[in-house]
Amino acid sequence: MNLFVLTPEEKRVVAFIMLMILLGVAVKEYRRRHPVAPISAEMHKHPSMRKLPPLPSATTSPSARPKRARKPRKKASVPDVPEQEAPDSAPSAADSGPPH
């Protein structure tokens, strides 16, 4: 007895949804079993990490941080191209109208 009669496209949609649910559960379990340690302040003391800026503290507000000066943009130079005049004998596009 066929309880659900589904078209091939509907079967693919149902399979895709079930696959995404299974993938989500697998990722959730993987992350639960393999937690990522937060970056500590000790890591910034390592010699290879000295190039990084210091970690922002919770008490420092974004407005209290010094702002960097912007570098001025270089304007693209466009060479001046003289306009060419059309010959007097050639009709312009504005003069030619639709034929009557």
Buried (B, 14 or more C-beta within 10 A) or exposed (E): EEEEEEEEEEEEEEEEEEEEEEEEEEEEEEEEEEEEEEEEEEEEEEEEEEEEEEEEEEEEEEEEEEEEEEEEEEEEEEEEEEEEEEEEEEEEEEEEEEEE
